[in-house]
Structure formats: structure tokens, C-alpha cells
């Protein structure tokens, strides 16, 4: 069963959100850093490895910063 939810667009590094895999509030900057590091270096034990929430945060952040 697949659940859908809407996440408000997060466009600023200082914005906090609730990280479900880590079960705590994090700033967007920490999420993006950890998501990119865990996937770039294939840290499979990390909660951020292939995290769908981290991927969506990255996509939303990049879409909002197109110049």
C-alpha cells in the first residue's frame, strides 16, 4: 500500500522539517548534506541512503533555485 502526502515547498537552508527516518526535526541544510554524502559514497547503513523524503527535498530545493 502506498501513502501519499504533501510536503510544503522548502526553499531555504534554515527551514526545519520533520525527518521521518531519523524521527526528529532537522534543518534542510543537514538533510541535503547527509542525503548527498550517503548516496555519493554509498553509505548503505545511513538513514539517508536512498531516502525518498531527502530526494524530494533536494528536488524541491533545486526547482526553487533555478536562475
Sine and cosine of phi, psi and omega as CSV:
sin_phi,cos_phi,sin_psi,cos_psi,sin_omega,cos_omega
0.00,0.00,0.73,-0.68,-0.03,-1.00
-0.94,-0.34,0.78,-0.62,0.05,-1.00
-0.98,-0.22,0.64,-0.77,0.07,-1.00
-0.92,-0.39,0.48,-0.87,0.06,-1.00
-0.49,-0.87,0.32,-0.95,0.02,-1.00
-0.95,-0.33,0.68,-0.73,0.04,-1.00
-0.91,-0.42,0.73,-0.69,0.03,-1.00
-0.89,0.45,0.55,-0.84,-0.01,-1.00
-0.91,0.42,0.81,-0.59,-0.01,-1.00
-0.96,-0.29,0.87,-0.50,-0.09,-1.00
-0.83,-0.55,-0.07,1.00,-0.07,-1.00
-0.86,-0.51,0.62,-0.78,0.00,-1.00
-0.87,0.49,-0.47,0.88,-0.08,-1.00
-0.99,0.12,-0.19,0.98,-0.02,-1.00
-0.92,0.39,0.70,-0.71,0.05,-1.00
-0.99,-0.16,0.45,-0.89,0.09,-1.00
-0.50,-0.86,0.25,-0.97,0.02,-1.00
-1.00,0.01,0.88,-0.47,0.03,-1.00
-1.00,0.03,0.91,-0.41,-0.03,-1.00
-0.93,0.38,-0.70,0.71,0.00,-1.00
-0.89,0.46,-0.58,0.81,-0.01,-1.00
-1.00,-0.04,-0.23,0.97,0.03,-1.00
0.86,0.52,0.73,0.69,0.07,-1.00
-0.32,-0.95,0.24,-0.97,0.04,-1.00
-0.99,0.13,0.72,-0.69,-0.02,-1.00
-0.73,-0.68,0.48,-0.87,0.18,-0.98
-0.97,0.26,0.45,-0.89,-0.02,-1.00
-0.85,0.52,-0.60,0.80,-0.01,-1.00
-0.85,0.53,-0.69,0.72,0.01,-1.00
-0.90,0.43,-0.66,0.75,0.01,-1.00
-0.88,0.47,-0.76,0.65,-0.04,-1.00
-0.90,0.44,-0.68,0.74,0.02,-1.00
-0.88,0.48,-0.75,0.66,-0.04,-1.00
-0.93,0.37,-0.63,0.78,0.02,-1.00
-0.89,0.46,-0.75,0.67,-0.03,-1.00
-0.91,0.41,-0.67,0.74,-0.01,-1.00
-0.91,0.42,-0.71,0.70,-0.05,-1.00
-0.92,0.40,-0.56,0.83,0.00,-1.00
-0.99,0.14,-0.56,0.83,0.01,-1.00
-0.92,0.38,-0.64,0.77,-0.03,-1.00
-0.98,-0.19,0.15,0.99,0.02,-1.00
0.77,0.64,0.79,0.62,0.08,-1.00
-0.99,0.13,1.00,0.06,-0.13,-0.99
-0.93,0.38,-0.35,0.94,0.01,-1.00
-0.99,0.12,-0.17,0.99,0.00,-1.00
-0.96,0.28,0.58,-0.81,0.08,-1.00
-0.92,0.39,-0.32,0.95,-0.06,-1.00
-1.00,0.02,-0.18,0.98,-0.05,-1.00
-0.91,0.41,0.89,-0.46,-0.02,-1.00
0.82,0.57,0.59,0.81,0.02,-1.00
-0.96,0.27,0.84,-0.54,-0.01,-1.00
-0.92,0.40,-0.53,0.85,0.03,-1.00
-0.93,0.36,-0.65,0.76,0.06,-1.00
-0.91,0.42,-0.61,0.79,0.04,-1.00
-0.90,0.43,-0.69,0.72,0.02,-1.00
-0.90,0.43,-0.64,0.77,0.05,-1.00
-0.87,0.49,-0.68,0.74,0.00,-1.00
-0.90,0.43,-0.69,0.72,0.02,-1.00
-0.90,0.44,-0.71,0.71,0.01,-1.00
-0.90,0.44,-0.64,0.77,0.00,-1.00
-0.92,0.40,-0.67,0.74,-0.02,-1.00
-0.94,0.34,-0.58,0.82,0.04,-1.00
-0.92,0.40,-0.58,0.81,-0.03,-1.00
-0.98,0.21,-0.23,0.97,-0.05,-1.00
-0.92,-0.39,0.41,0.91,0.08,-1.00
-0.97,0.26,0.82,-0.57,0.03,-1.00
-0.89,-0.45,0.00,0.00,0.00,0.00
